[in-house]
Amino acid sequence: MLNNQGRPTNVDNVNSNVGASSGAALLPSEPLLFEVGDKNKSGVDLPKTDTDFSSRLGGFARQTPINLPGLTEPQSMRHYVRMSRLNYSIDAGFYPLGSCTMKHNPRLNEKMARLPGIADIHPLQPQSTVQGAIELMEELGRWLMELTGTGAVAMAPKAGAHGEMCGMMAIKAAHEAKGQGHRKLVLVPESAHGTNPATAAFLGYKVKEIKARKDGTVDVQAVKDALDENVAGIMLTNPNTCGLFEPDVIEIADAVHEAGAYFYCDGANFNAIMGVVRPGDLGIDAMHINLHKTFSTPHGGGGPGAGPVVLSDALAPYAPLPYVKRDGDAVSLVENQDGSDDHLGRMSAFHGQ
Ligand SMILES: *Cc1c(COP(=O)(O)O)cnc(C)c1O
């Protein structure tokens, strides 16, 4: 079929490329559905109705035609099947994501995410009808605090970089609450993931780079030399990007705290130390956990990331909303500030992934 510019249309070209690992290929010329078809065709037969809907819509009734694309039933079916084959999925190949690719991405996770009890619920449902889902959040949050040796967790952040922003926002809020809002510097080792300096800069901080030692670890003396009353915090990855556990991490944490600053730990590599070391015992104040890295939550072509942030007692009062509260057998999501607390507000429309 040709459209009115004489170009072949996607809806009639779905059968090429079956069996290729990436699914259907994009066509060199890809008209929109609105550009093809014929307004007089329809893929569905709806019975005529005598109801006059305009009477109930008052002045809001649509005055103009709705302008849906006019496709026949096979054309619309081919369109959606073809779209589904453009999705990159774990069935078609390895996840093409940077460091997330180091993880195990079993298909089973996606099956779990499709369980009706999870897939068929809505964030606006009354909480009494989704107690099981809230309980899952509460239980996972409890595990994360236990594994990291911390006392608070924010489940809302959607992935690692979003978690960094959440943790650094808590650090900023804590400084402001203490009248330390003038602290405008964040220390970031040169081996850091690009999201660390980007997060600090996004929140209005200046970034000061800390040199690495010859072996790739952070130079503790360089951190001490850089610390002063203008430093808000350090963002440090442990184990670091070279895959090395920072041997001086406790000395760094102590020096940072002594200077009145906070320790943000990038927990993207937590899988390497989970169950062996608790970051809370090393002196961290905030750390995101990339569940799509450490816990193999579906990610990329197979699902969203998830970046909960654990917080030290010093930062706990600034955790974002909503958070889960247990009251006997019932669990609830606390969604609003009660006026007496310092929560950051929301990181996103609803709760985390
Ligand atoms: C993956 C990663 C991030 C960012 O996490 P996303 O979930 O991709 O946003 C941050 N830091 C390090 C060290 C990482 O490996």
PDBQT file of the ligand as one rigid body, heavy atoms in Angstrom, charges set to zero:
ROOT
HETATM    1  C1  LIG A 401      24.879   2.566  37.436  1.00  0.00    +0.000 C 
HETATM    2  C2  LIG A 401      25.610   3.511  38.296  1.00  0.00    +0.000 A 
HETATM    3  C3  LIG A 401      25.024   4.728  38.710  1.00  0.00    +0.000 A 
HETATM    4  C4  LIG A 401      23.687   5.236  38.200  1.00  0.00    +0.000 C 
HETATM    5  O1  LIG A 401      22.653   4.358  38.385  1.00  0.00    +0.000 OA
HETATM    6  P1  LIG A 401      21.387   4.328  37.378  1.00  0.00    +0.000 P 
HETATM    7  O2  LIG A 401      20.489   3.331  38.014  1.00  0.00    +0.000 OA
HETATM    8  O3  LIG A 401      21.918   3.898  36.051  1.00  0.00    +0.000 OA
HETATM    9  O4  LIG A 401      20.813   5.709  37.375  1.00  0.00    +0.000 OA
HETATM   10  C5  LIG A 401      25.731   5.524  39.590  1.00  0.00    +0.000 A 
HETATM   11  N1  LIG A 401      26.964   5.174  40.015  1.00  0.00    +0.000 NA
HETATM   12  C6  LIG A 401      27.575   4.029  39.624  1.00  0.00    +0.000 A 
HETATM   13  C7  LIG A 401      28.949   3.709  40.153  1.00  0.00    +0.000 C 
HETATM   14  C8  LIG A 401      26.929   3.162  38.748  1.00  0.00    +0.000 A 
HETATM   15  O5  LIG A 401      27.516   2.025  38.358  1.00  0.00    +0.000 OA
ENDROOT
TORSDOF 0
